[in-house]
Amino acid sequence: MTSLRPLLAPLSRWIDLVAATLVELVEQLSRRRAVRLVELEPGVFVAEDGGRPPPRLAETDLMGAPPLALRTLASRKTVALVLHPSRFLFRPLELPRQAADFLDGIVRSQIDRLTPWSVSEAAFGWSPPAPQGAERIVVTVAATDRSRITAVVETLAAAGARAVTVFASPPDPAADGPAVRVLEHRARGGFDHGRARRVLIGGLAGAAAAAAVGIGAGATASVVLGARQDELAREVSRRRAVLMTRQSPATDPATLARRSLERRKHETQPTVLVLEAVSRLLPDHSYVTEFRIEGNVLRLTGFTRDAPGLIRAIEQSSEFARASFFAPTTRGPSDPGERFHIEATIQPRQGPPS
């Protein structure tokens, strides 16, 4: 597993990058079907939905079972719920300029000090950092009791909203600052980063399985075709032999001699081919001083740096089998290497049997 980490880590980062891209794409498409629900004054909401006359809703419409108007407004849409600043507690937080990259952790650690709620009890967010001198920045933290807005979020989710993002209006409308995001809720089964990652991993696993099945099927087909080709070659050879037998009497000495020569021709490797096969097998550091063929047995004598390796090379070739030493391997003071004595069986040629 340790050896796979250098390969799995880049793959995991690539999956995270693609998953984030897919989620961002889905969110961009979802924004085309978005609605803003703005609390103009405590308990009075107005819906901004693409130029139509904005309907007004009371806070009671956002509690409990959603009415038909709310279901029509929020169904399959992304809802931005902008709440009145009176629902929130705003606190400035002054920090060093270098802390701008770590605001999430810093604000979380300060919630207990800045507000009467813990991190788990509060819905909170912060404004973009504003410069405060040369080396300092200040952010405005907006927080409220999470339970005060949970019921509204659940009603919007029950009305069919894909996602609900809660914002806090800035405390000073004249300042025209951006709303602060304090809570984000996605409907169950929504397309988030975790689901996108699971889909990508499943797709990659499926593709790998399909590739493995394809490779296995190809290998099986190759073996089957090779076996079929060998079977056809044997059948052609058998029928050729039958035809030759019918064309000449079996008792004819000339025919018998010709058949014996043909059988020997097809069963015995020519010396020049055996010599060529040996020359291909010998490594650069090995050479032969004696080359003998006795029937179907090849005997080699010579010098090498690696006699066991030479045995393995001969054994693994398709021209020879049962390679072994027929005399001890020795090394003299003046020898350039180990003196070997190797014999091997010459494999018969593939050809028509008698």
VENQUI-V797568 format. One line per field, one symbol per residue. ss: DSSP state (H for helix, E for strand, L for the rest). phi: phi as a letter, one per 40 degrees, with the letter a starting at -180 (. if undefined). Layout:
ss->???
phi->???
This chain:
ss->LHHHHHHHHHHHHHHHHHHHHHHHHHHHHHHLLEEEEEEEELLEEEEELLLLLLLEEEHHHHLLLLLHHHHHHHLLLEEEEEELHHHLEEEEEEEEHHHHHHHHHHHHHHHHHHLLLLLLLEEEEELLLEELLLLEEEEEEEEEEHHHHHHHHHHHHHLLLLEEEEEELLLLHHHLLLLEEEEEEELLLLLLHHHHHHHHHHHHHHHHHHHHHHHHHHHHHHHHHHHHHHHHHHHHHHHHHHHHHHHLLLLLHHHHHHHHHHHHHHHLLLHHHHHHHHHHHLLLLLEEEEEEEELLEEEEEEEELLHHHHHHHHHHLLLEEEEEELLLLELLLLLLLEEEEEEEEELLLLLLLL
phi->.cccddccccccccccccccccccccccccccbbabbbccadgbbbbbbggcdccbbccccbbgcccccccccbdfbcbbcbcccccbbbbcbcaccccccbcdcccdcbddccbcbccccbbaaacdcbcbgcbbbbbbcbaacdccbcccccccccchccabbcbbcccbdccfcccbcbabbbccgccbcccccccccccccccccccccccccccccccccccccccccccccccccccccccbccccdccccccccccccccbccdccccccccccccccbabbabbbbgbbbbbbibacacccccccccccccbafcaccaccbacdcccaccbbbbaccccccaccc
